[in-house]
Amino acid sequence: TPRAPITGRGLANEAFETGSKEFFFCRPRTFSSIPPKQQHQQIFHHLSQYILIIVNASTKIKKYRRISQNLPTGGHYSTMRNILLPIFIVTSPTLAHSQYLTGIASYYNDSFVEWRFFTDDPDESLEGILKLTWQLSNDDWTAWDYRLGELFGEIKMKWKDQPDQWELRGNNLIITARTIWRDDFREWRISDGSNNLNFKTKWGNSRDEWELKDSRFGSFSIYTNFEGDPRDWIIADETHPDLSFELKLMMAFIAVFNSSPRQ
């Protein structure tokens, strides 16, 4: 049966103390539940990201102008010039809103075949689903399906019985993940063909916290809500806006899959 705290909508809002530090976690996270200092940091973070998006948009418009100047004048060429700009902007990947992950949790209390993940989307009812493709099979953990709104895809072990290589296919992207060292599942190289990310456990053999080890892409960390409990994870996603949602989902998947039991 589904977990009582989740009730189809994720964890309840909660605040808990660890030592002298206070943490706030909400799935989906509401702005009012964040301390004022963190609110200011979050505003600055998103403002800087939108500035980058505007800069990218300006670059795209300049390219459009160079292209349109080379088009002949008159007739249907004027129509082409009028529709070229919106098409150029809409199809530009740098202008699409980048989903930022905030948390992921197992849907069941005593099973890890299905997960719910959450983003910073203003629609608080929007939650993603990550589930084992063949749930009736007790020993096939090689294929998963995911969906978040209109985004969907699959994550599969690239070669059967080789859990050191995975592949995500979705949104016209292929994301690969492989261990850097043979039989060492603590450190991974995750790639979309253009960006290569080094993702690893923060503290050696502990699987309670993972992080992105490359400041060029911003910061990304995922850690258990409570130490030793792999059911609930908090995600601190402050990655570059150009980094795809699929790359970040693959990092989250690698962390929870390699930190939870097969049951």
N, C-alpha and C positions, 0 to 999 in steps of 0.2 A: 504494500500500500504506500501511497505518497507520504512524504514526511509531514508531520503536523505543522511545523513552523512555516512551511512553504505555501501550502494551500493554493498552489497554482500561480502565485504571484511573487515568489521569492521570499527571502528572509524578512522578518519584521525589522523595522528600524530599531537600532539598539546602540547604546553607548556603554562601554565597559572600560575599566581602568587596569593598566598594567604598570605597576610601580608608580612613578610620578607622571607618567604620560597618559593622556586621555585620547582614546580613539573613537571615531564615529564611523559607523558603517550602515549604509542603507542600500537595499536592492529594490528598485533602482534608487540611486542616491539623490536625495532632494537637497536643494541649495540651502534651505533653512536649517538643515541639520548639521551644517559645517561650521566650525568655529570662525569668528570674524577674520582672524589672521589668515586662515586657509582660504576664506572667501576671496580676500584680496589677491592672494597668490593665484587662485584659479581664474579670477577675472583677468589678471595680467597675462597668464598663460594663454587663455583663449584669444585675448586681444592680439597678442603677438602672432598667433597662428592665422588669424584673419588678415592681419597686415601682410603676411607672406602670401596668402591667397590673392589679395588685391594686387600685390606686386606681380604674381604669376599671371593674373588676368591682364594686367597692363602689357606684359610681354606678348601674350597671345594676340591682343588687339593690334599691337605693332606689326606682328607677323601677318595678320589679316589685311592690314592696310597695304603692306608690300605686295601681297597676292592680288588684291582687288585693283591696284594701280596697273597691273599687267593685263587686266581683262579688257577686251574691246568695249567701246561705249555704244549705248543705244540698244533697242530691242530687248530680247530676253536676257542680255548680259546685265542690264540694269536690275532686272529681277534677281538674277544670281547674286549681284552685289548686295542686294537688300536682305537676302536670306542667308548669305554666307556667314555673317557675323554671329547671329544666334546659334547656328549649327556649330560653328567653330568653338564657341564658348561652352555650350551644353555638353559637347562630346569631349571636352578637355578634362582629363582625370584630375588635374590639380584644382579644379573648381568644385568638384563634388564634395559634399560634407563627409568628413572622415569620422567613422564611428569610433568612439573611445570606450574601451571596456572598463567596467567598474567592479564586476564580480562574477563568480561562477560557483554553482553548488549542485550537489547530487539531488536528484528529484526524489529518490527513495531513501529511507532511513538506513537500510541494511543492504543496499545494492548500488553498484556504480555503473549500471548499463545505460543510464539516462541522466543528463545534466541540463540545468537552465543557466544561461549566461545573460548578463545585463550590460547596458551601455549608458552613455550620457544623453541619450535621445530624450527630448522634452516630453515625448509621449510615454508616460510612466507605465502604461499597460504593455509596452513593447518589450518582449523578452525573447531571447533566442533559445533554440532547442538543439542540443547535441545528444544524439542517441546511437546506440549500437544498432547496426543494420539488421543483424540476425539475432534478435533477443531470445528466440526460442532455443538457440544453440548455446549450450553451456560452456563450450570451449573455443568459440570463434570470436576473438576480440580484434580481428584484423580490419574491420570495415565499419565506418561511422558515417552518419548523415547529419547535416546541420541546416538550420534555417533561421534567419532573422528578417522578419518582414518579407520583402521581395528578394532578399539574398538567400541563396541556398547552394549546397554543394556536398561533396563527400571527402572524407579523409580515409585513406587506405594504406595498409602496410604495402610497401612497394613489392617486396618479395615475401612469399609465405614463409613463416617460421624465422623471419629475420626482423625482429622488432627494432633494429637500429636504423631503419630507413622507412620514412613515411612520405606520402604525397597527398596534397590537398588540391582538389580541382573544383573551381567555382568562380563565377563572375568573370569568365574568360581568362582566368589566371591559373597557373600551376605553381604551387608552393612545395618545395622539397625540404625535408628535414632528415639529417643523418648525424649520427654520433661522430665526434671528432676523433675519438680513440675507440678502438675495437673493444666491445663488451663493457664500455664505460658509459652508462646512461645518465651521467651527471652533467655532461657538456655536449651541446648540439650546435650544428651549423644549419641555419634556416635561411632559405634563399628563394627569391622570385625570379631569378635569372639576372636581375640587375643589382639588387641589394643583397648582401650577405651578412647575416646577423649571427653573432656569437651569443648563445643563450645557455645559461648554466645555473646550477645550484649556488646559492650565495655562501653557504657554509659546508663545504666538503660533502660528507656523507648525509647530512641532514636534507630531507626532501620537503621541509616545511616552507622554504623560501627560495624562489628562483628570480633571476634578473637578467636583463639585457646588458651585455658587456661591451657597449660601443656608444659613446656619447654623440657620435655623428648623427644618430637617428633619434636622439632624445633619450628619455628614460622609460623603462617598463619593468615593473616588478610584480610578482604575484606571490602571495603568502597566505597560509592558513589562518582562518579567523581565530581558531584556538589551536595551540601547539599540539601536535600529534593527532589531530582530527582532520582527515583529508576530505571531509564532506563539504566544507564551506571555505571559499577562498576570496580574498580581497585583491583587487587588481588596481595598481597605481599606474595608469597609462598616461604618460606625458610625451608621447612619441611625436615625431615630425608629422605634419598633416599630410605629407605626400606618401607616408607609409600606409600600405593598404590594410584594410580591416582583416583580410585573409591572412596576412603575415602575422598579425597580432593574435588572431584566433589560433593559428598553428602553435604559437608560443604557449598560449594558455592550455591547449590540448596536450602538448608535450609534458607540461608541468603536472597536470592532474592525472594523466594516464600513467606516468612513471612514478606517481606518489600514492596511488590508491590500489587496494587489493582487487583481484579479479573475482568478483562475486556479484 
